[in-house]
Amino acid sequence: MKAKRMLSLLMTGFLFLNIAGEVHAKENVENKETETVVWEETAPAPTMSTDGISPRASWGYGNITSSRPLGGYPKAKANTYTYSGTAYRLWARIDVINNDSVSTIGPEKTGYNASSVSTNYLVSDTKKCFFIGHHEIQDTKSSSTQTATSEKSYD
């Protein structure tokens, strides 16, 4: 009877150790998944357009660089780039809509005779949120402007 009880206790202990090991392994996987994610690598921003609707040959592109630290709140910044050379004016802004439906207009950045511009990071007040990047390029030669938006959500 003692041997049966001892075997039962050992099996229960082994089961708990095994479950704890699986949970620990899963946490490591989750840690890797929540490291910095560059939005550009997963889905490029739409082609810039002069009228905001129809795509056309563009002078550059915009994207969002974002991350969610383990146990923290997501943060993001907007980037605008030329494909080559410099533009008369580049502009970027990052906004966020938090899980509680509060919108925040974030930092913006303007660069003149530049090939890229990036805003400062905007940190969400909630873990679930939706970032919106706004991008503009003004051509040096024609003074025409192209615009685009990019998006990144955290659920």
N, C-alpha and C positions, 0 to 999 in steps of 0.2 A: 504494500500500500504506500509506504514512504517513497519507494522508487518511482511509482506511478505519479505521485504528487510532484516529486522533484523533476521528473521528465516534463510534466505539464508546466511547471514554473520556468524551466529552461526554454521550452518552446515559446511560451508567452514572451519572455525576455528577448529571445531571438527575433520574434515577429516585430516587437517594438523597435529594436535596433534597425531592422531591415526597413521599416516604414520611415524612421527618422533619416536613414541614409538616402531614401528616395526623395524625401522632401528637400533635403540639403542639395541633392543633385539638381532638382528642379529649380531651386533658388539660383544656383549658378547659371543655369540656362537663361533664366529671366534677367539676371544681371547683364549678360551679354546682349540681350535683346534691347535693353533700355539705354545702352550707350549712345553716344551722339549719332544722330541720323542726319545725313545731308539730303535734303529733299530733292535736289537736282539729280541725284543718282537714281531715285525711284520713279520720278515722273517729271520731265522737263516742263518748264512754264510754256504757256501758249506762245505762238509766234506773235511778235509785236505787230500792231496794225495802226494805220493812221486814222481810221474812223472808229476804232474800238470794236468792230464787228468782223470785218473780213480780213483773213490772213493775207499777208503779202511778203515780198522779200524784205527781210528785216535787217536792221543795222546791229542788232544785239539781242540779248535775252535777260530775263530776270528770274530769280529763284529765291527760295527760303532755306536758310540753314537753321536747323532746330535741334533741340535735345531735351530729354527729360531725365534729370538726375534721379538715381534710385531713391525713391521715397520723397522726391521733391516735385516742384511744379515745372511744367514745360516752359521753355524760353525759345525765342526765335528772333532772327534778324532778316531783313530783306537785302538782297544784293542785285545790282543792275550792272551788266557788262556790255561792252561792244564786242563784235566779232573780231575786228582788227582796227588798229589805230585809235584815235581819240575822237570824242564827240564834243560839240560845243558845250552841251549841258547834259549831265546824267542826274537822275533823281530817284530816290527810293524811300518808301515809308512802310512800316509794319504796324498792323492793327491786330487786335485780338477781341474775340467775343467769348466771354467766359461761360461756364456751365450755368451760371445764374442769369444769363442773358444780358450781362453788363458789358457794354462795348467800351474799349479803350483805344483812342487814337494814339499810336505810339510814336517813337522818334522817327525823324526823317533826316535825310542827308542829301545835299546837293554838291555835285562836283563839276567844275568847269575845265574844259580841255583835258578830260580824263578818260581812261579806258575802263574804269570800274569805280563803283561806289557802294558802300555797305553802311547800314544803319547800326546803331548800338542795339544790344539785345533788349527785348521786351519780355518780362516774366509774367506769366498768367497768374491770376489770384486763385484759380481752381485747377484741379488735375485734368479735368475734361475741358477742352477749349478748341477754338477754331482760329487759326492765324490767317491773315490776308496780307499779302505783299503787293504793294503798288509800285510800278516801274515806269519810268519815262526816259526816252532818249531824244535829244534835240540835235539834229544834224548840223554840222558846221557849214556845209555848202549851201543847203537850201533853207535852213532854219525851220524845216518841218519837224514835227514831233511824232514819235511813235509811243504807244502806251501798251501795257499788259498788266495782268494781275496773276498772282500765284497763290496757292492755298495749301494749308497743312492742318490736319485735325488730329487731336489726341482724344481717344475714348477711354 
